[in-house]
Amino acid sequence: MLQVALEEAGADVWTAGDGPSALVILESALPDLVLLDLVMPGMDGWEVVRELKANHRTSHLPVILETSAQDYPSYAAARKEGIAAFLGKPFRLNEVIETCRRVVDGARPMQGKPSREEEGHAPEVQVRDPAGYLIGIGRLLDLAPRGAQIEMDKPLAQTVPYSVTLTEAEGGRVVTGDVRWVRKVGDRFHHGFSLREK
């Protein structure tokens, strides 16, 4: 399921059923990131992380860990280990894709490091409620044909169809979107929107 979703988003994907198989693949392939489950046969995700760090060829690879959303000890350990990002299960495919895009662009959410685009001047967007009232102005962090990631200074409700006015660079067009997920990043809130033309 993850492989198909990532390939549809434009990624080249290598898959492995366990840790040792993943390490064999990494002997000849050098991906932009590693998406790693913590619970695997053969060796667990932490053992794979240690092997990656011990090899000078793979020590720089950003790792995104997947585990239960309630696995708080792993979350704390991931921060200490320099893990790039953490995805709690069950996860939404859009969130996985958007997190992978950000990490490839240099973001390290677990370490509080924004992506290259987030460090620059991300375009502003206007977000309005169904009655047309301005809710706030945010920053467009990522835009795909059917989704966007928008940063705001407050969290938005996930049950409201918002209207989003994109920047002049995107033709100033207006789309409607439902918030699929919200994540607190520092003192700001990142929102994953599912978009459709208004």
N, C-alpha and C positions, 0 to 999 in steps of 0.2 A: 504494500500500500504506500509506504513512504517512498520507495524507489519510483513508482509510477508518478506520484505527485511531484517529486523533485525533477524527474525527467520532463514532465509536462511544463514545468516552470523554466526549463532550458538548461538544467544541470546534466553533466555527465556523471553517472553514478556507478560505483563499484560496490557490490554487497558481499558480506561474509556472514556465515551462520554462527561463528564463534570467534573468540579472541585470537587463537593461533592462526586461523585462516585469514583474519584481517591483517596480521603481521606479515604473512606471506605475500599478500597483495601489495603491501607497502614496501616490499623489497624492490619492486619494479615500478610501482605507480606512486606519484606524489600529489595527492589531492589538495584542494584549497582549504578543506576542513574535514574533520572526522566527526561523524554523528555516531555516538557510542551509547549502547545500553549498558547499565551497570550489572544486570543479572543475565549472564550468558553461560552456556556450557563450556567446559574446558578451562577457562580462566575468566574471572569476573572483570568488569570494566576498570576497576582500580589497578589490577595487574597489567591490563593493556596500557593504561595511562603511564605506569612506571616504565614499561618497555619503550613506549614512545619517547619519554623524556631521556632515557638512557642512551638512545641512538642519536648521534649528532645530525643525521639526515632527517629525522622526524621530530626532533625535540621542539622545533618552532611551530609545528602544526597546531592550529587552534582546534580545541575539542569541545563539542557540545554534548553534554551528558543527558541521557533520558532515564528517568526513574519515577517512582510514585511521587505524586505531589506532596504527600505527607512524610516523605523521607528527609526530615530536617537535618539529621546528622550528616547525610551525604551532601546536602546543600552547603553546610558549613565547611565540610572537608573540601568541596569543589572550589570554594573561594580561596582556601589556603593553597591548593594545588595549582592555582593559576588557570583553572578551567575557563574557557571563553564564555559559555552560556549554559544554562540549565533549563531543561524542558520537563515539566511535571506531567506524568500520565494521570488520567487520559488527556491527550493533547489534541488540538485542532490542527488539521493539515495546513491551513493558511498561516497559523502561528509558527509552525515548523519552518515553512518556506520563508516567511519574513525574517525569522531569526537567523536562518542560514544566509540570507542575502545581506543582512547587517554584519554578520561575522566576516563574510567574505570581503565586505567593504571596510574592514578594520575595527568594527565594534567589538568590545569585550564587556558585555553587560555585567558579568559576575565581578569584574574588576572596576566597574564604573567608568569604562573608557568608551566614548561615543565613536561612531563610524566617521570616516573622512567627510562624508556629506553632512553629518550632524555637527561636526566641528566647524564646517563652513557656514554659509548663509543659506540654509534650507528655505525654499519658497514659502511664503505665507499663504494660508487658506482661511476662508471665512466659513464658520459652521453655524447653521441656523436651525431652529426647531421647526416642526411642521407648520406652525403659523407664520413662519418667515422672520421671527425675531432673532437677532444676532445673539448667539450663545457665547461666542468667543472667537478669537483669532489664534490659530495654531500654526505649526510648522509642518510642511509636507516632508516626511522622512523617506518615503518610498511610494512609488506609484506603479501599478501594474494594470493591465486591461480591466480586471474585475475586482481589484482591491487596492487599498492604500494603507499606509501607516502614518498616523498624524499624532504629533505631540501637542498636548494642551497643558495648561496650568491647573486643570481640575479634571476629575474623572467624569465621563459622560455615561448616561444610562444605556444599557444594552438593549432596551426594548423600544427605543424611539427611532423612527426613520428621519435622520437628519438630512439637510441639504448642505452640500459642500461646494463652495465656489473656489475653483482652482485658479492658479496664478495666470498671468498673461502668457508666461512661457508655455502653459498648457492650453492656450487659446481662451482663457478666462471662462471656460465652460463650467456649467453647473451640473453636478451629479447628485443623486441621492444615495445615502449609504446607511447601513445598519452597523452598529458597533458589535463586532464578534468577540473581541477580547480587550481587556484593559490591563496594563502593567505599570506599576509605579517605578520610575527610574529617577533616583535622587528626589528632588522636590517637584518633578514634573510627571505627567502621565502619558504613556504611549498607548494609542488606540489602533486596533486592527479593524479597518472598515471593509465591508463587502459593498462594492459600488455598482450602480447602474445609472445610465443616462437619465436625466430628469425629463 
